[in-house]
Amino acid sequence: MTRRAKPGAALTNEMRALAVRGLSRLPHGEMKVQLEALPPAERVAMMRDWTGWAHDGQVAPPGDWRVWLIRAGRGFGKTRAGAEWAVAMARACANARVALVGHTVADGRAVMVEGPSGVLAVARAGGERPQWRPTSGEVRFANGAVMTLYSAETPEALRGPEHSAAWCDELGKWRGVSGIAAWDNLAMGLRIGDAPRIVVTTTPRPTMLVRRLTTMADCVQTVGRTRANMHLPPAFVAAVEAQYGGTRLGRQELEGELLEDLAGALWTRDRIEHCRVDAVPEMRRVVVGVDPPAGTDRDGEGDACGIVAAGLGRDGKGYVLEDASVRGLSPEGWAQAVAACAARHGADRVVAEVNQGGRMVASVLAAADAGLVVSRVRAILGKGARAEPVALLYEQGRVRHVGAMPDLEDELCGLVVGGSYAGPGRSPDRADACVWALSELMLGQRGEASVRVLG
């Protein structure tokens, strides 16, 4: 707990730094009370000490970068970080010309300029009263620095002006050709001073422009999660994570992940998202697909065993019930995980790929649970080729995912038409297990074209 400052007390620089760090960790109401107890000059000085208030992801990184891309979840504090950086640029130089580029003029005005975390609020908290001229879209500081508001929808407005710095907000919403033109015009006009820079704050979306920035050699990235902001109400964080955690929307809007669909992918993220459900009907039968570990993952995290439970509902649809995959266990360890998964879901059969050590796989599973019925299958086609009939089931709307299974879904989206794999890890162990399970349940004799049943 931070001790309340006495009215009229002056703080040394060291005391002020300690006080800021303590205050930044207090609930908003208590923090406000303690700030109001300070003399006006001390309060202004403390509010200007942004590095003390900010969490790590809100502080500009060191190094010789030209673009700082903050792609973060909602509530991370990226707008505040952008506004603080832009105001700092205006304070530092009387000749500063700072571009504020929003998705639209209305968005830029509401968020970047007039919003609770916008440049006016940040400047005023630091004791300044910049002049906001909505007609001309300018924020003028007492030292002569000027910020000018632009819209990504009107790129020609950025063709002539020169700037020393720029803050671009919600780049993922900038539309197509006009958005790219706005960026290019801005970048070519960024030529005042020795080291003009751009800060970009956005919720990550896999647009052409966002992808382009991530590959630039002079771009540094900060990837942030919603939960990184300690000032958010815990109840809010818990609620949104419970509702959206693991889904595409949650991974993008809460985790700050940039999720892309591969060209020619058998599964797309939108398709999986549309097949997600929370409840299941009565099951006709349940099986567990197993892809035993065969080698070391390319990320060095040890062997993985794909274990996926799937069921055939009374409605005729397939339901992926659980991704129970494990990594780095001994044969006895992963076999026990298979048996436990089968018991949880009342599975009547385990379908296990036996290309690598077929007899060993069967014997290990039998030792784990003498009651397990094990069908051994051998792959005679590539992973992508044998996954294609299962991917077609998804296209036909005949498969559902019960809840979110992000690791499995990443692997499914990494399988490409023609047989290649471009997803995470060395091999799609989870996806293979899912394919085996759904093939057993839904493809019948058609599934035998890609497997040889051994027992």
Residue, then its C-alpha position, 0 to 999 in steps of 0.5 A: m500500500t502506498r502511503r498517502a502524501k501529506p498536503g503541501a509536501a514536496l517530493t524528491n525525484e527518487m521519492r516521486a519515482l517510487a510513489v508513481r510505481g506504487l500508485s500505478r498498482l492501486p485501484h483507480g479510486e484509491m489512486k485518484v484520492q492519493l493524487e488529489a492529496l498532492p500539491p498541483a505541481e507535484r501532481v503534474a510532475m507525477m502524471r508526466d512520469w509515464t514510464g512509471w505508470a506504464h506497464d512494459g508493453q506500453v514503453a517504447p522499445p530501445g534501438d534504431w527502429r522506424v516503426w513500432l507496431i503495438r498489436a495487442g488485445r482490447g484493453f491492453g492500453k495501446t491507445r494510451a501508449g500511442a497518445e503518450w508517445a505522440v505527446a512526448m514527441a510534441r513536448a520534445c521539439a517546438n518544430a514537431r509536426v505529428a500526424l495522427v492517422g485514424h481509420t476515419v476522421a470520426d474514429g480519430r477524433a473520438v479515440m485519438v484526440e478527444g477520447p479518455s486515453g487520447v492526446l488531449a487527456v494525456a496532455r492535460a493530465g501533464g498540466e498542458r492545455p493544447q488548443w484543439r481546432p476541430t475544423s482544421g483537425e489540428v492540436r496546437f501546443a504552447n511550444g509550437a508543436v502541431m498534431t494534425l488529424y488524418s483519415a486513412e480513407t482519404p490518402e491524398a490528404l497525406r501526399g503533400p505534408e511533411h512530418s517528424a512523427a506519426w501515430c497510426d491507430e487501428l491499422g487492421k481496419w484501414r481498407g484495401v487500396s486506400g489504406i495502403a496508399a495512406w500508409d505509403n503517402l505518410a511514410m514518404g512524407l516522414r522526413i522532418g528531423d534526424a530520425p522520424r518514427i511511426v507508432v502503430t496501435t492496432t488489434p491484429r488482423p491479417t490484412m495485407l498492410v499489417r502483414r507487410l509491416t510485420t516483415m519490415a526490417d526496421c519494424v519492432q513489434t510489441v504483442g500484448r494480451t488484455r490481461a497485461n493491463m493491471h488496471l482492468p477490472p478482474a471481473f471483466v477480464a475473467a468474463v471475456e476470457a471465459q466467453y471468448g478464450g481459445t476462439r479465433l475472436g478471443r485469440q485476436e482480440l484478447e491475446g493479440e495473435l495475428l491469425e492467418d489462413l494459408a493459401g490452399a488450406l483444407w481448413t480455414r479459421d472461419r469455417i472452424e469458428h462457425c462449427r463451434v458449439d457449447a453442448v452436444p446431443e446424445m452420442r451414438r458412439v465415441v472413439v479416440g483417435v491416436d497418433p503416437p509420437a514418432g520423433t522430436d518436435r522441431d521446436g525442441e519441446g519433446d515428442a507429442c502424442g495426438i489424442v482426440a476424442a470424437g463422437l457421432g451424435r444422434d443427429g448424424k453429425g460428428y462432434v470433436l469432444e476433446d483434444a487430450s494430446v500430451r507431449g514428452l511422455s514415455p510410452e506408458g505415460w501417453a498410453q495412460a493418457v489415451a486410456a483416461c480420455a477413453a474412460r472420460h468419454g465412454a469411448d467404445r474404440v481407440v483408433a491408433e496409427v501404427n506406421q512407426g512401431g505398430r506392435m509396440v503401439a498396440s501392446v502399450l495401449a493394451a497394457a494401459d487398459a486391458g479393456l480397450v478395443v484398439s483398431r490399428v490403422r496404417a497410413i498409405l497416403g500423405k497427411g493432407a491427402r487423407a485429411e481431405p475427405v474429413a475436411l469435406l465433412y466440415e465444408q458440408g456442415r457435418v462436424r462440430h467442435v465442442g468448445a475451443m481447442p486452439d492447438l488442434e485448430d492451428e494444426l488443422c489450419g496448417l494442412v494444405v491441399g496436395g499433402s503439405y503441412a505448414g502449421p506449428g510443430r514438426s508434424p500435425d499430431r493432433a490433427d492426425a488423431c482428429v482425422w483418424a477419429l472422424s474417419e472411423l465414425m463418419l467415412g465408413q468404407r470410404g475411409e479405407a481408401s487412405v488407411r489399411v485396417l490391421g485389427 
